[in-house]
Amino acid sequence: MDRLTSMAVFVKAVDLGSFSAAAEALQMSPQLVGKHVRLIEQRLGVRLLNRTTRRQSVTDFGQAFYERSKIILAEVEVAESMAAETRASPTGKLRINAPVSFGMRTLAERLPEYMQRYPQVEVELSLSNRAVDLIDEGYDVVFRVGELSDSGLVARPLAPYRLALCAAPSYLEGRPPLLTPWDLQQHDCLGFAHTELRTHWSFDGPDGRVVVPVPARLMVDHGEPLLCAALAGMGILLQPLELVGSALADGRLVRLLPAYQAPTRPMHVLYAPDRRLTPKLRSFLDFAVSAFGAELTAHDIPGAVR
């Protein structure tokens, strides 16, 4: 006989106080209930129950075995329910938070693909450049750019975030030549009001990493207004390739300092470690890693320079 079945029969007999009650609940004969219990006792070499014609009592070892058996059976039930959830179709509301430029220019283009694949999932997408609290604000998943703090969240790595240094041809006319990153200090720069891009820009060049303090005439906490300012000839921009790719492709912006590359920034999709991997959550995590996990090429970004 199956050990788990015998264990479940024993637990039921203890819960209900008799073999006959357990037999009725399990739809088997009292004799079969007794056989299951005796098989456990024979296997263990220890008595679990003391029985008379009128009552049964649990031995000291039987009580300990009963408590442990309930834990084991509960764990088995959880494991089987996880398997059932994996087979189930993703359904319900999925709350997602992402940085603005990534959300508008990259995630938004691929999100319909996910929703068409899983029509029973409702998506609530919030875009913000601040560091949201996934648990307190009730998000299922968040995308984050930059080095991660020790938040206790589970992180799946995605393709690094790439930045491009560029400006409009109208801005560059009559301006001092831009030969090294230090020349940026003689120019108007357009500052991003989050992370280190606010006051310092970093570049990897022939002699290693260079970190330059940059003067920012305009400071904004979203990339789109900075792109508008750059297109209007107001200054030099350091922003994600997803944001500036189409303007680079059609010549409205030109790339600067080709010998110096802004370091890529790590990007992750995160979720709470104690959150059950429901079909909707698992399906979106797998989708995100598949869609954004590989290193993107210029071909993957609409309008990027080929």
C-alpha positions as CSV (number, residue, x, y, z in Angstrom):
1,M,0.0,0.0,0.0
2,D,1.1,3.6,-0.6
3,R,2.8,5.2,2.4
4,L,1.1,8.5,2.0
5,T,-2.3,6.9,1.7
6,S,-1.7,5.0,4.9
7,M,-0.5,8.1,6.6
8,A,-3.6,10.0,5.5
9,V,-5.8,7.2,6.8
10,F,-4.0,7.2,10.2
11,V,-4.4,11.0,10.5
12,K,-8.1,10.8,9.6
13,A,-8.6,8.0,12.3
14,V,-7.0,10.2,14.9
15,D,-8.9,13.3,13.9
16,L,-12.3,11.5,14.0
17,G,-11.5,9.3,17.0
18,S,-12.4,5.9,15.5
19,F,-11.8,3.6,12.5
20,S,-15.5,3.5,11.7
21,A,-15.7,7.3,11.5
22,A,-12.6,7.4,9.4
23,A,-13.9,4.7,7.1
24,E,-17.1,6.5,6.5
25,A,-15.3,9.8,5.7
26,L,-12.8,8.0,3.4
27,Q,-15.5,5.7,1.8
28,M,-13.7,2.5,2.7
29,S,-14.3,-0.3,5.2
30,P,-13.2,-0.1,8.8
31,Q,-11.2,-3.2,8.2
32,L,-9.2,-1.5,5.5
33,V,-8.6,1.5,7.8
34,G,-7.2,-0.8,10.4
35,K,-5.0,-2.5,7.8
36,H,-3.5,0.8,6.8
37,V,-2.7,1.6,10.5
38,R,-1.2,-1.8,11.2
39,L,1.0,-1.6,8.1
40,I,2.5,1.7,9.5
41,E,3.0,0.1,12.9
42,Q,4.7,-2.9,11.4
43,R,7.0,-0.8,9.2
44,L,8.0,1.4,12.1
45,G,8.0,-1.3,14.8
46,V,6.1,1.0,17.2
47,R,2.5,1.1,18.3
48,L,0.6,4.2,17.2
49,L,-2.9,3.5,18.7
50,N,-4.2,1.6,21.7
51,R,-7.6,0.2,20.8
52,T,-10.4,-1.5,22.8
53,T,-13.9,-2.5,21.8
54,R,-15.1,0.9,23.1
55,R,-12.4,3.5,22.5
56,Q,-9.0,4.2,21.0
57,S,-6.2,6.3,22.3
58,V,-3.0,7.6,20.7
59,T,0.3,6.5,22.2
60,D,3.0,9.1,22.9
61,F,4.9,8.1,19.8
62,G,1.6,8.0,17.9
63,Q,0.9,11.6,18.8
64,A,4.3,12.7,17.6
65,F,3.9,10.8,14.4
66,Y,0.4,12.2,13.9
67,E,1.7,15.8,14.2
68,R,4.6,15.1,11.8
69,S,2.3,13.3,9.4
70,K,-0.1,16.3,9.2
71,I,2.9,18.6,8.2
72,I,4.0,16.1,5.5
73,L,0.5,15.7,4.1
74,A,0.0,19.5,4.1
75,E,3.3,20.0,2.2
76,V,2.3,17.4,-0.3
77,E,-1.0,19.2,-0.9
78,V,0.8,22.5,-1.4
79,A,3.2,20.8,-3.9
80,E,0.3,19.3,-5.8
81,S,-1.6,22.7,-5.8
82,M,1.5,24.3,-7.3
83,A,1.6,21.8,-10.1
84,A,-2.1,22.5,-10.7
85,E,-1.5,26.2,-10.8
86,T,1.3,25.7,-13.3
87,R,-1.1,23.9,-15.6
88,A,-3.8,26.5,-15.1
89,S,-4.3,29.4,-17.5
90,P,-3.0,32.8,-16.3
91,T,-5.9,34.9,-15.1
92,G,-6.5,38.0,-13.0
93,K,-5.1,41.5,-12.6
94,L,-1.3,42.0,-13.0
95,R,0.1,45.3,-11.6
96,I,3.3,46.4,-13.2
97,N,5.6,49.4,-12.6
98,A,8.4,50.4,-15.0
99,P,10.6,53.4,-15.7
100,V,9.0,56.0,-18.0
101,S,11.2,55.8,-21.1
102,F,11.5,52.0,-21.0
103,G,7.8,51.7,-20.3
104,M,6.8,54.0,-23.2
105,R,9.3,53.0,-25.8
106,T,10.0,49.3,-25.2
107,L,7.6,47.6,-22.8
108,A,4.5,49.3,-24.3
109,E,5.4,47.9,-27.8
110,R,5.7,44.3,-26.5
111,L,2.9,44.3,-23.9
112,P,0.1,43.7,-26.5
113,E,1.9,40.5,-27.4
114,Y,1.7,39.2,-23.9
115,M,-1.9,40.2,-23.5
116,Q,-2.9,38.6,-26.7
117,R,-1.2,35.4,-25.6
118,Y,-3.0,35.4,-22.2
119,P,-6.4,37.0,-22.9
120,Q,-7.7,36.4,-19.3
121,V,-5.0,38.6,-17.7
122,E,-5.8,42.2,-17.0
123,V,-2.8,44.5,-16.9
124,E,-2.4,47.7,-14.9
125,L,0.8,49.5,-15.9
126,S,2.2,52.4,-14.0
127,L,5.2,54.4,-15.2
128,S,7.4,56.2,-12.8
129,N,11.1,57.0,-12.5
130,R,11.0,57.0,-8.7
131,A,11.9,53.8,-6.7
132,V,8.5,52.4,-5.9
133,D,7.9,50.1,-3.0
134,L,6.7,46.9,-4.6
135,I,5.0,45.4,-1.5
136,D,3.6,48.6,0.1
137,E,2.2,49.8,-3.2
138,G,0.8,46.5,-4.2
139,Y,2.7,45.8,-7.4
140,D,3.2,42.2,-8.7
141,V,6.4,43.1,-10.6
142,V,8.6,46.1,-11.1
143,F,11.3,46.9,-13.6
144,R,14.4,48.7,-12.2
145,V,17.4,50.3,-13.9
146,G,20.7,50.7,-12.0
147,E,22.4,48.9,-9.2
148,L,20.1,47.1,-6.8
149,S,19.9,47.8,-3.1
150,D,19.6,44.9,-0.7
151,S,15.8,45.0,-0.8
152,G,15.1,41.4,-0.3
153,L,13.2,41.2,-3.6
154,V,13.9,38.4,-6.1
155,A,15.6,39.9,-9.2
156,R,15.8,38.4,-12.7
157,P,18.5,40.1,-14.9
158,L,17.5,41.7,-18.2
159,A,19.6,43.2,-21.0
160,P,21.6,46.2,-19.7
161,Y,20.3,49.7,-20.3
162,R,22.3,51.5,-22.9
163,L,22.8,55.3,-23.0
164,A,23.6,57.6,-26.0
165,L,25.3,61.0,-25.9
166,C,23.8,63.2,-28.6
167,A,22.7,66.7,-29.6
168,A,20.8,68.4,-32.4
169,P,22.9,69.8,-35.3
170,S,21.4,73.2,-34.6
171,Y,22.9,73.2,-31.1
172,L,26.4,72.2,-32.3
173,E,26.7,75.0,-34.9
174,G,29.2,77.6,-33.6
175,R,29.8,75.7,-30.4
176,P,33.2,74.8,-29.0
177,P,34.6,71.5,-30.4
178,L,33.7,68.3,-28.4
179,L,36.8,66.1,-28.4
180,T,36.8,64.5,-24.9
181,P,34.2,64.2,-22.1
182,W,35.8,67.1,-20.3
183,D,34.7,69.4,-23.1
184,L,31.2,68.9,-21.9
185,Q,31.9,71.5,-19.2
186,Q,31.9,74.1,-21.9
187,H,28.5,73.1,-23.1
188,D,24.9,73.2,-22.0
189,C,23.9,69.8,-20.8
190,L,20.3,68.5,-20.2
191,G,20.2,66.9,-16.8
192,F,18.1,63.9,-15.7
193,A,16.9,64.5,-12.1
194,H,17.4,60.8,-11.0
195,T,20.5,58.8,-10.1
196,E,24.0,59.9,-10.9
197,L,23.0,61.4,-14.2
198,R,21.9,64.5,-12.3
199,T,25.3,66.0,-11.8
200,H,28.0,63.6,-13.2
201,W,28.2,61.7,-16.5
202,S,30.6,58.7,-16.9
203,F,32.3,57.4,-20.0
204,D,34.6,54.6,-20.9
205,G,37.3,55.6,-23.3
206,P,40.8,54.8,-24.5
207,D,42.3,55.6,-21.0
208,G,39.6,54.0,-18.9
209,R,36.7,55.5,-17.1
210,V,36.1,59.2,-17.0
211,V,33.6,60.9,-14.7
212,V,32.8,64.5,-15.6
213,P,30.8,67.0,-13.5
214,V,28.3,68.5,-16.0
215,P,26.5,71.9,-15.9
216,A,22.7,71.4,-16.4
217,R,20.7,74.4,-17.5
218,L,17.6,72.2,-17.6
219,M,16.9,69.5,-15.1
220,V,13.9,67.1,-15.6
221,D,12.8,63.9,-14.0
222,H,11.4,62.4,-17.2
223,G,13.3,61.6,-20.5
224,E,10.7,62.8,-22.9
225,P,10.9,66.6,-22.0
226,L,14.7,66.3,-22.2
227,L,14.4,64.8,-25.7
228,C,12.1,67.7,-26.7
229,A,14.7,70.2,-25.4
230,A,17.5,68.5,-27.3
231,L,15.5,68.5,-30.5
232,A,14.9,72.2,-30.0
233,G,18.7,72.8,-29.9
234,M,18.9,73.5,-26.2
235,G,21.8,71.3,-25.3
236,I,23.5,67.9,-25.1
237,L,21.5,64.8,-24.0
238,L,22.6,61.6,-22.3
239,Q,19.6,59.3,-22.4
240,P,18.6,55.7,-23.2
241,L,18.9,54.5,-26.8
242,E,15.3,53.5,-26.7
243,L,14.4,57.2,-26.3
244,V,16.7,58.8,-28.8
245,G,17.0,56.0,-31.4
246,S,14.5,57.3,-34.0
247,A,15.9,60.8,-33.7
248,L,19.4,59.5,-34.3
249,A,18.2,57.4,-37.3
250,D,16.6,60.4,-39.1
251,G,19.4,62.9,-38.3
252,R,17.4,65.1,-35.9
253,L,20.1,64.2,-33.4
254,V,23.7,63.2,-34.0
255,R,25.8,61.0,-31.8
256,L,28.8,62.5,-30.0
257,L,32.2,61.3,-28.8
258,P,32.2,58.0,-30.6
259,A,35.4,57.0,-28.8
260,Y,33.8,57.3,-25.4
261,Q,30.8,55.1,-24.4
262,A,28.5,55.7,-21.5
263,P,28.6,52.6,-19.3
264,T,25.6,50.3,-19.6
265,R,23.3,50.2,-16.5
266,P,22.0,46.9,-15.2
267,M,18.3,46.3,-15.5
268,H,16.1,43.8,-13.6
269,V,12.5,42.6,-13.2
270,L,11.7,42.1,-9.6
271,Y,9.0,40.4,-7.5
272,A,8.5,39.6,-3.8
273,P,10.1,36.4,-2.5
274,D,7.1,35.4,-0.5
275,R,4.6,36.0,-3.3
276,R,3.3,32.8,-4.8
277,L,4.3,32.3,-8.4
278,T,0.7,32.2,-9.7
279,P,0.3,31.4,-13.4
280,K,-0.2,35.1,-14.3
281,L,3.0,36.1,-12.4
282,R,5.1,33.2,-13.7
283,S,3.9,33.8,-17.3
284,F,4.8,37.5,-17.2
285,L,8.3,36.9,-15.7
286,D,9.0,34.3,-18.4
287,F,7.7,36.8,-21.0
288,A,9.9,39.6,-19.7
289,V,13.0,37.5,-19.6
290,S,12.3,36.2,-23.1
291,A,11.5,39.7,-24.5
292,F,14.1,41.8,-22.7
293,G,16.6,39.4,-21.3
294,A,18.9,39.0,-24.3
295,E,21.4,41.6,-25.2
296,L,19.5,44.0,-27.6
297,T,21.1,45.0,-30.9
298,A,20.4,48.2,-32.7
299,H,18.0,46.2,-34.9
300,D,15.8,45.5,-31.9
301,I,15.2,49.2,-31.2
302,P,13.0,51.0,-33.6
303,G,14.8,53.9,-35.3
304,A,18.2,53.1,-33.7
305,V,21.4,53.6,-35.8
306,R,22.2,50.4,-37.7
